[in-house]
Amino acid sequence: MAHEVPAQGKRVYLVLDNASWHETKRLNWHHIEKVFLPPYSPDFNPIERFWQYLKGHGMAGYFTKDGGTLSDKLCASIQEMLAHPELIRSVCALPTL
């Protein structure tokens, strides 16, 4: 897939958390402007809310010592969530400020 540079005057933003690898000098961001979330702001990161919901519902009270069994349970829980897009939208929606 070819990477196209946006039209003149258009800006491209990428919202990032504060993971250390986002600041490495080896990354070439080209025309992309980085916008960092405030430190310690999981409420603004949709994947954090997704995992919080999953841990509290699909994986709640689940214990195993077997990695394969854990992986299977995790995949089944994610698939169950994916079958309900409205649930994902509500869980991952940005909080109102």
Residue pairs with C-beta under 8 A, 6 or more apart in sequence:
3 30
5 30
5 31
6 12
6 31
11 33
12 31
12 32
12 33
13 32
13 33
13 34
13 35
14 29
14 32
14 33
14 34
14 35
15 35
15 36
15 37
16 22
16 34
16 35
16 36
16 37
17 36
17 37
17 45
18 36
18 37
18 39
21 27
22 34
22 36
37 44
37 45
38 44
42 48
42 49
42 52
43 49
43 95
44 94
44 95
46 92
46 93
46 94
47 92
49 91
49 92
50 81
50 88
50 91
50 92
53 81
53 91
54 74
54 77
54 78
54 81
57 77
58 73
58 74
58 76
58 77
58 78
58 80
58 81
59 73
59 74
59 77
62 70
62 73
64 70
64 73
81 87
81 88
81 91
82 88
